[in-house]
Amino acid sequence: MRMSSGFVGAALFGAVGMMSVGVDSAQAGSMVLGDSGWSASWDSSFDNVDSTYVVLTVLAETSDAIVVQKGAVFASGPDQYGLIAPVEINFAQTRSNAVSNIVITSESVTNASGTPWGGFKFIIEDGTTGTPADTSFNLDKTFGTPPPFNVAPFQVTGIGGPTAQPQVITLGDGVLNPGQIWRPGVGPTGGELVINAAPSTTGTKRFVFKELPLPIPLPAAAWMGVSSLLGMGAFGGLKRLRKSM
């Protein structure tokens, strides 16, 4: 994976066409993303705060980027196949001169599913031409410096998709336990996941952005629980041993 310089500060928050915008947020199924030429929508089921839900907030925009903050709470547990339902956001171009970059920053993901996650996927569903006309993740602006996109407690374990364009980022080699809040990015509130939206000259581009938790398979999760209980038992045994001595 080639990595070069990402968004420099001037590009997003400096003097290159930066303008303040009113903070618009939505938890109502759809919203216009500032003056970017894009709108976002999602299934009405994601509006129920008592289950899996999503919130978007427009933070700022530049001459070629819209910057949004996203929060998501995953409250559904694994189904019979061990899968957790993803959050899906539909992006639609609303004019021909839409900005090229959709930047997700200061993200918050809550594991309220009741089961530990061993990984996570960021997915773009769009065309499969294998050319820059397909919406894809901008790896240089996401993983380049400054700033790198820190995914701890996970690691990037795969980048790919149905074509040569990077449309799936797979994370693994870590654990996010139930009740924990994960903030991918630099530090607790920073970092940028950059999408090259590839707007069309006809103003008709549509694509889907998905976030998919990867739960730890039940046998492994159960074993972790048993291991914890065994560890507690061993610790209790040591305490009793020390007391008898």
N, C-alpha and C positions, 0 to 999 in steps of 0.2 A: 504494500500500500504506500503510494507516494504521498509525502506530507510536505507542504511548503507553508508560506506565511498565511495566516488566517486574516480575519477582519482586523485591521489595525484600528486603534481607538478613534482616529479621525474619520474612519469610514462610517462608523455607526454612531459615535457619540461626540464627534468633534465638529470640525468646520466644513465638512463636505456635504452641504445641502441639508444639514440637520435642522429640524424644526420641531418645536414642542407641539404636542397634540393633547387634546383632552383625554383623560383616562377613561376609556370605554371598556366595559366588561359585560360579559353575558353569561347567564346561566339559564337561558331561555330557548335553547335549541338552535339559534342562528344569530349572526351578527355581521355587520359590515366592518371590515378591517381598515378603519381610518380612511385615508384618501389613496390607498394603495392600489385600488383596482381589483381587490380580492374580497370575497366573503367567505365565511366559515359556517358550517351547519352540522348538526348531529342529531341522532335519534332522540325523540322526546324522553325515552327511558333514562337517558343520561342526565336528566334534570332533577331526578328524585334524589334528594340528599340522604334518604334513608337506604339507598343502595348505591351501586356504582354510578358516579357522576363526574362531570368535567366542567371546569370554569376557564374561560379565556379572558385576558385583559390586554388591551392594546396599550403598550408603553410609549412607543415613539415610532417615527418613520423618517427615512432619509430619501434621497432622490432615487434610490434603487433597492430599498429594503423596508419591510414592515417588521417591527419588533413586538412580539407578543409574549406574555407570561401565561403559563398553563399550569393548572392544578388538576389532578385526577385522583379520585379515591376508588380503589378496586375493592368492592365489598362482596363480590360473588366468589364462592369457592369453586374448586375444580368440579367439572361435570363427570359423567360416568367414564369418559375417556381420559380423565386427568387433565383436562384443558380448562383454563380460565378465559371467559369471554373478554375479547379486547375492547378497548375504547377506540372508536372510529370517528374521525373528523373529516368532513367533506369540504374541500376547498374549491371554490368556483371563481373563475375570472369574470369580472364585471365590465371590463373595458379593454380595448385593444392595447393600450399603453400601460398595462399593469406593471408593477415593479417585479424584478426578477428573483428577489430573495425574500423568503419568509423565515424569520429568525425566532426561534423559541429559546427564551432565556429565563433564568431564575425559576426553573421548573420544580414542581413538588408532586411526588407520587407517594400515596399512602397505601400500605398493604393492610387492608381491612378484610382480607379474604379468609382469615382463620388458618392459613397454611403457609409455611415458609416458601420463599421463592429461591430458586437456584440460578436464575437468570432472567433476562428481559429482552424483548425485541422492539426496535423501532422499524416500522415498515411503511414504504410508499408503494401504493398501487396506482400505476399509470400505464402508459404505452409500453410496448415491448419491442420497439424498433432497434434498441441498442445504440441509439444515437443521442446527442445532447438535446434532441427534441423531447426526450422522455424526462419527466420530473425525477430528480434524484437528490441524494444527499451531497452537499458540497464538502468533500473530505478535507480539502485544504483549509477551508474557513472554519471547519469544526475541530479538526485535530491538529491544525497547524498552530504556530505560535506567533503572537499571542492571540487569544488564550487557548490552551488545550481544553478539550471537553473531558473532564474527569468523571468517570462512571463508577468510582468506588462506592460500595464494597465489591463491585463486579469488575471484570476485565473484558475488553473487546476480544471476543473469540472468533468472530467471523464478519466479513463485509462482502456482500454480493447481491444477488437477485436473479431474476429470470434471464437477464441479459448482462452485457458487460457494464451497464450502468449500476452504480452503487445505490440500491433501493432497499436493502435490508441490512441493518446493523444488529448483530447478535451479541449479547453479553452473557457471561457465565463466570464460573470459578469464584463464586461468592454466595452469600446468603443474606436475604432480607426477611427478617422474621415478622410474624403477624404483629400489627400495632406500630411498626416502625415507619417513619417517614423518610423517603429517599429524595435527595435533591441533586440530580445529576448536573454536573458543571464544575466550576472551579470554586472550591470552598462551599459553604452552606447555601449561598444564594446566587452564585455567578455561573458563567459558562454559557455557550451558545451552540445549539443544534441548528445548523444552517441548511435550509432546503433550497435547492436551485429549482424554482417553480417552472422554469421554461415556458413563460406565457406565449400564447400564439398571437400572431398578427390579426387574427379574426376575433380575438377576445372570447374564445370558446373553450379554453383549457379547463379541465376538471380532473381532480385527482383525490385520492383518499390517503390520509395519514393515520396509521394505526400504532397503538402501543399494546404490547402483548406480554403479560407476565408469564414466566416459565416456572410453574410450581415444582418443587422437589417431588419425585414420584413417591407414592405412599409408603412403600417398603422402606425407602431411605429415610423419609421423614419420621416414620415410626421408629426406625432404628436410632435416629438422633434422640428421640424422646426417651427410649430405653437406655441409651448411653448416658443421657443426663441423669436419669434416675439411678443408674448404677454408680455414676460418679458421686451423686449425693450420698448414696449408701456407703461408698468407700470412705467419703469424707467423714460421715457419721461414725464409721468404724474407727477411723484414726482418732477422732475426738474421744471416743470411749477408751481406746487404747492409752492415749495420753493421760486420761483421767485416772485409769487404773494404775498407771506408773507413778 
